[in-house]
Amino acid sequence: MQTTTTQPIIIVPLWRVRLRLAWKSFKANWKLFVHNPIGVIGLVIILIFALMAISHPILMKYVWEPRVYDPVIGYDTEIFVHPSPPSARHLLGTDPLGRDILSQLLYGTRFSFILGISSALISVVIATTIGAVSAYYGGVVDMIFMRLADVITMLPFIAILVVLSALWEFTGFTLALVYGLLVGFGGQTIVIKSQALSIKVKPYIESARASGGGDWHIILTHMLPNLLPISFLFMMFTVTNAVFAEAALSFFGLLNIRMSWGIMINTAQAAGYLLAGSEYLYLLLPAGMAITLLCSAFYMVGRAMDEIVNPRLRER
Amino acid sequence: MKKYILRRVIQILFTLIIFQTLLFVILDAQPGDITNLYLTNPKVTPEIREQMRVILGLDKPPLIRYFQWLGNFVQGNLGLSFSNYPRPVMDIILERAPRTLFLFLTNQILSFILGYFLGKQMAWHRGTFFEYSLTIVGVILFTIFTPWFGLMMIYLFGIKLQLLPIGKFLDPSLWRNVEIPANTLFYYMILTAVIACFLIVVITLLTRKTSRTLREIIRFGGVLGVIGLVILIWSLTPYDYLALDILKHMILPVLVSTLVSFAGTMLLMRNTMLETLREDFIMAARAKGLSEHVVRDKHAARNAFLPVFTNLIIGIPFALSGGIITETIFSWPGMGLTLLQAVNLEDIPLAMGTLSFVGVLALTAHLIADVAYAFLDPRIRYQ
């Protein structure tokens, strides 16, 4: 006699299953990520910078007197010779205009973070959408966007940004927007599209189509989630490049912003303290180190993520 | 092959037109026009300004002006510079372009060679202290803030050690009673460098089939011989100290731009080399009993070379962008410095001319690299 054992049907909401799967893959990837010391170093540096960015408004409100410590209009009247070397009152010294360098550094951190991340977000949204759409539809749409991307990748960005900033007033937000657009329509699209092409031929796309999924349904629910890892990876590199571009432009004095790391270096260099000898190095070191560290931290995280996204780079 | 090159040339020309259109749109979209510069001048009345607009052709519709702009560009007429009035923009560009080109080419060649060899070693010694330290150094150099790095190098070599000049193209005190123009001398120097590179490449190609030890001896001796020959020929001319002066001014910019850009090649070479090392033909080569040197250099590195070369092509605009920064820091009077000065002086014709020149340079470099790529990768040729 055959006994039919009916399996107990457990009804679990779909979102909970998805969440559990996501958490599982996150844990697996996190293990791979932690294995690589370079990514961990980068992440720690980014966290330190994030803390610095958060600390500035708090310090300004509760600890520092705005009249003395404001990054742009502050002036310390109790010290007679500016720039002054690091002291207990000013931990990193003051610049030639009598402003506190630490305060400028912290303010610049917030600015760089917002700029880098917003331009990365803009570029990633554009590149992922265009990449997925042009891989899915192909044909004329694909050709137009890919030729456009070809043109943009051949352009020297900094030169174009320099000329643009001469013709228009550039604020931090415009720069983030222009940079995000240039990167989003440029090289990033090509890479994401090639990834999307390999997803398009996967069996689950075909089965989604067979079960009657529309074009946008397939793109949004099946292609985009699978493109996210590589998009996220490219965000890291875009942050690096955007922070660098902002610093370079404001170092040349072409941006219309209050304070940033590039302006700090520009102030020290324009006042001629570079040639005065090693006693004035405290003017140049903090900002330069900060730009380099933040850029390389995002780059290192990107590289470590590359080894997760691209299985061929793994050791095992 | 011919078909491929022809197709690429047409594509590049098309891109150039798009680029020029973009420049025109940028220029035309800004509010007001050139005559607005005279708004505050009481001697220039509105009638005179209107007349200026007619003379300059600004009263015509945008489409006609666009074709005029394209036509002038094709004829090499980029207008007159405001800050160096009445010098044509083209004249200024022709004077300064060789300096940028020479800096750019030296930087590209040096950083490619350095990045290729170091990246190969990194992948080979994966997981060791050597690899991690080189990765960190590479990442820091790749993302270092170039202006700051340049200033630090000036501080170190120019001020602290007093070894190298801190900027500029030449030392005017040496050139006071010299009748040869600096640019002419610089052209001869470029010519020498090109011939020397050509000889070294010929030596390398000729010794490809010889045995390992013999090859290394001949190559090393050949390079030394070429360098010795160059020094000998230059020391026979009366201008050797002047050439040395320009060379001395070149060291720091080349050093900084190479240090910044080689790291990208190195890190990419490591990655592609790691991918190649997992391929089956590497295992086959090992199973055949080939020595590790041959597996690394002939089988893995040769195949990892192609993506790295592609990246070199893609990286050309970035290298040019970096050149703008290095030139500004070291006051090297090339295109980058000209662009920035023009922008600061609101010399719009010069800025636009420089930008279109930089664009043309990027496109030409792309084309040359593309054609070279077709020679390197047989799969491209038969498409």
Interface residues (C-beta under 8 A of the other chain):
Chain A: P37 I38 I41 D150 V151 T153 M154 L155 P156 F157 I158 A159 I160 V162 V163 L164 S165 A166 L167 W168 G187 T240 F244 A247 A248 F251 F252 G253 L254 W261 G262 I265 Q269 L274 L275 G277 S278 L281 L284 A287 G288 I291 T292 C295 S296 Y299 M300 R303 D306 R312 L313 E315
Chain B: Q11 T15 I18 F19 I26 L27 Q30 R126 G127 Y132 T135 I136 V139 I140 F142 T143 I144 F145 T146 P147 W148 F149 L151 M152 I154 Y155 I159 K160 I166 L267 N271 L274 E275 R278 I314 I316 P317 F318 L320 S321 G322 I324 I325 T328 G336 L339 L340 V343 N344 E346 I348 A351 M352 T354 L355 V358 G359 A362 L363 H366
